[in-house]
Amino acid sequence: MTNLIPFSAATHHFSDFAHTAWRLESRGGYDSDRQTEEYRQFLRGDLPEDDLTDPYYEERRRQAAEGKRFERVRVVDDPPTEGQLYLLHRAQFNEAAGEDIRNLWRTDAERLDLPADDFWLFDSRVLVTMRFDADDRMLGVEVTEEPAQVVRACQIRDAAWHHAVPNKQFRARVPSRV
């Protein structure tokens, strides 16, 4: 892992992009989620609501009103992990703020030869690859505009997006508490 920087050093891309911010989420869960009280509530069977006036959501709505798109494809195991069930629940809040979230079964992602890496792709020109340890803790990110890597990320995005199912439809297929 070369050129690893803190995620905070790359967050400016979320406001600097002009057209699209696209994410591939491939992990079974994230340590940052597991550390929250909301996650613990979810595990207890409480389906927490979110404050849609939070600055994060207000910024997403503002960007959506400007025509900017936030899109994600989440790779989901069968059966989904607790972390994936939590994200399926959380997606409704991101969607209410203007994001388009879709899901893809892991077997389909493997058939499509999608990578296990999580990444953000901004305007099809800046690739921010997120690196995690074995316990799902983020170690940092790698940022590149190297054409071959960006083109590969665009190909991954196109394949994943084409085969992914919109979140609401996908949730209806998952017998769970989401």
ZAMARGU-4260 file (C-alpha; in steps of 0.2 Angstrom, whole numbers, plus 5000, padded with zeros to 4 digits):
<rodrens>
0) 5000/5000/5000 | 5009/5015/4994 | 5004/5033/4996 | 4991/5030/5009 | 4983/5046/5016
5) 4970/5049/5030 | 4952/5048/5023 | 4950/5066/5030 | 4963/5072/5017 | 4952/5066/5003
10) 4935/5072/5009 | 4936/5088/4999 | 4931/5077/4983 | 4914/5076/4990 | 4911/5094/4988
15) 4923/5097/4973 | 4915/5085/4961 | 4905/5092/4946 | 4894/5078/4941 | 4895/5061/4949
20) 4901/5053/4965 | 4900/5034/4964 | 4905/5021/4977 | 4907/5002/4977 | 4905/4995/4994
25) 4911/4977/4995 | 4914/4973/5014 | 4903/4963/5025 | 4903/4977/5038 | 4913/4992/5044
30) 4921/4994/5061 | 4916/5013/5060 | 4898/5007/5060 | 4900/4994/5074 | 4907/5007/5085
35) 4891/5017/5085 | 4876/5017/5097 | 4864/5017/5082 | 4872/5000/5077 | 4870/4993/5094
40) 4852/4998/5094 | 4849/4990/5077 | 4856/4974/5084 | 4844/4975/5098 | 4830/4976/5086
45) 4827/4995/5087 | 4826/5002/5070 | 4834/5019/5073 | 4828/5034/5063 | 4840/5047/5057
50) 4840/5066/5058 | 4838/5071/5040 | 4842/5089/5045 | 4860/5083/5048 | 4872/5093/5038
55) 4878/5078/5028 | 4860/5075/5022 | 4857/5094/5019 | 4873/5094/5008 | 4867/5079/4998
60) 4850/5087/4995 | 4858/5103/4989 | 4870/5094/4978 | 4856/5083/4971 | 4846/5100/4967
65) 4861/5106/4957 | 4860/5090/4947 | 4875/5081/4955 | 4873/5062/4957 | 4878/5052/4972
70) 4877/5033/4968 | 4882/5017/4977 | 4882/4999/4973 | 4883/4988/4989 | 4889/4970/4987
75) 4878/4959/4999 | 4882/4941/5005 | 4868/4928/5005 | 4863/4928/5019 | 4868/4946/5023
80) 4879/4950/5037 | 4873/4960/5052 | 4883/4975/5045 | 4875/4973/5028 | 4858/4972/5036
85) 4862/4988/5045 | 4867/4996/5029 | 4851/4990/5020 | 4842/4999/5034 | 4853/5015/5033
90) 4851/5016/5014 | 4833/5024/5016 | 4840/5039/5024 | 4854/5042/5011 | 4840/5039/4998
95) 4829/5052/5006 | 4844/5064/5004 | 4845/5061/4985 | 4857/5046/4984 | 4854/5031/4972
100) 4859/5015/4981 | 4858/4998/4973 | 4863/4981/4979 | 4872/4966/4971 | 4873/4949/4978
105) 4891/4944/4981 | 4890/4929/4969 | 4885/4940/4955 | 4899/4952/4960 | 4911/4938/4959
110) 4904/4932/4942 | 4907/4950/4936 | 4925/4949/4943 | 4922/4965/4953 | 4936/4968/4965
115) 4935/4967/4984 | 4941/4985/4986 | 4929/4999/4991 | 4932/5015/4982 | 4924/5031/4977
120) 4925/5037/4959 | 4922/5056/4956 | 4918/5063/4939 | 4925/5047/4931 | 4942/5055/4934
125) 4947/5054/4952 | 4948/5037/4961 | 4949/5036/4980 | 4952/5018/4985 | 4949/5014/5003
130) 4960/5002/5012 | 4955/4992/5028 | 4963/4980/5039 | 4956/4962/5043 | 4944/4969/5057
135) 4936/4982/5044 | 4945/4997/5051 | 4950/5010/5038 | 4968/5012/5037 | 4967/5026/5024
140) 4965/5029/5006 | 4974/5030/4990 | 4970/5044/4978 | 4974/5043/4959 | 4970/5051/4943
145) 4981/5038/4934 | 4971/5035/4917 | 4972/5016/4917 | 4966/5014/4935 | 4952/5027/4933
150) 4946/5018/4917 | 4946/5001/4926 | 4936/5009/4940 | 4924/5016/4927 | 4922/4998/4919
155) 4919/4991/4936 | 4906/5005/4940 | 4897/5001/4923 | 4896/4982/4926 | 4891/4984/4944
160) 4877/4997/4940 | 4870/4987/4926 | 4868/4972/4936 | 4863/4980/4953 | 4845/4980/4960
165) 4838/4997/4967 | 4838/4996/4985 | 4820/4996/4989 | 4817/4981/4977 | 4832/4972/4984
170) 4826/4975/5002 | 4810/4967/4998 | 4819/4951/4993 | 4829/4950/5010 | 4820/4942/5024
175) 4826/4952/5038 | 4822/4966/5050 | 4826/4980/5038
</rodrens>
